[in-house]
Amino acid sequence: MVSIIIILFSSFALDSILEQPLLDHAHVGMIVIDLERDSVVYSNNYRKLLVPASNAKIVTSAAALMFLGQDFRFRTYLGIGGQIRSGRLRGDIIVQGGGDPSFSLENIEQFVTALKDQGITEIEGNIILDDSYFTEERLPVGWAWHYLDARYAAEVSALSLNRNVVNVHIESTRPGQPANVTIEPFTRYVKLVNDMITKMGDDSIIIFRRPEANIIYVDGGIGFRKKRDIEVSVKDPTFYFGEYFKERLVASDIRVKGNCVEDETSNDGMTARYNIVDSVLSQPMLEILKELNSESVNLFGEAILKTLGSHFLRNGSFHGGVSILKEFLRRCGVDTSLVAWYDGSGLSRHNLISPYDIALVLRRMYHSAMFDTFYRLLPAPGEGTMIGRFGGLKGFLRAKTGTLHAVSCLSGYLNVGKKYYCFSMMFNNFSCPRRQIESIQENLLNAILVFLKEET
């Protein structure tokens, strides 16, 4: 455990920043730890349980790096069952998902080519979709219904495609005329209802998908001579994968008589029942974690969480993944009886953890053989979600942001004079504009940096 030896520096400066009237009714917790001395430099409500938002990704990425390893890859299999005679497959094809959240449209084309290389021109059976590596639950507890159509709230499946979103491309025509609106990639699995017009002046775009259906409604207006691209998540990504795959097969002159159906086949069962003709390996986990932290891709966090459960417990549920995350937190010295955890990305408002607990994770990674790798996973000023922030701290700071309504968190490392410090600052339940909280965070880090430079 970290020694609670508070080094008295200009803590009055930090206290004065945190005690301003703007924060009187907010919930704030903060801690800074000298990792070489293993002592607390500064703390304020550091044991308070707060909503971490995307600071949860620090825990998820650290656990993935330590438990799965930086070279871990997701694999998706393509198999055929039955005999091929005169180009006709008398049987089914199967796609077995391994949880890859980065499976792309180009990967689908690879599978289409693999079937063409088998000489198949017609499939008499079905397209079997095996997504049993994860359980059927698509969304974690604590995600709000009103943003489930947003790209950052995409549903989770062991068979994902195009990050489980479609891009709605909006292009103006002439004022007063209907705008041109298309879906990319085009698929009949998603229906578009377009009531948008072209207008003079600013955009007034209304776009939404009801939670229960894959119908995207576009209304309002787009400004003359303007274009917009808005990503919308799809309902049930497993069948999004299957139906788009089927459409691409038909477009490539492979007739499919059957339908897309879900089935569960163990790896051994797949080998026995189907002939594996191709597979797609994802990029190494290290590359996926870079994007998870830099761009804060929530789908990646949820897929990693479920993979932890499936890989170690044969339980690809959110609960299974959380069990593994809590085991990792225990190894970091966290009292998990005080932690509430429900997802891998931090989008759930039910997550509760203290700044001290986040700091213990950062401390554990500092003392691990993976520190240099983990350190580089966190964005520097001007990168990813920290574009436009902390310009004066470039070269000193690596950190993860965390943002929800009335939540703004920042946790990571400071590197000053070849010495490392970890910190976590969490702000909840504020009613002022978030930019004002971000300004406070910057003032706090600048004040800390001034003192640490004087100490080294």
PyMOL commands that set and color helices and strands:
alter all, ss='L'
color gray80, all
select helices_A, chain A and resi 11-18+21-23+53-68+105-117+145-147+151-153+162-164+237-251+267-273+285-294+298-313+318-331+336-338+355-366+371-377+384-386+391-393+434-455
alter helices_A, ss='H'
color red, helices_A
select strands_A, chain A and resi 27-34+39-44+75-80+83-85+88-90+93-96+122-123+127-130+165-171+180-184+191-194+197-199+204-209+215-223+227-233+255-256+260-262+275-281+397-404+407-416+419-428
alter strands_A, ss='S'
color yellow, strands_A
deselect
rebuild
show_as cartoon
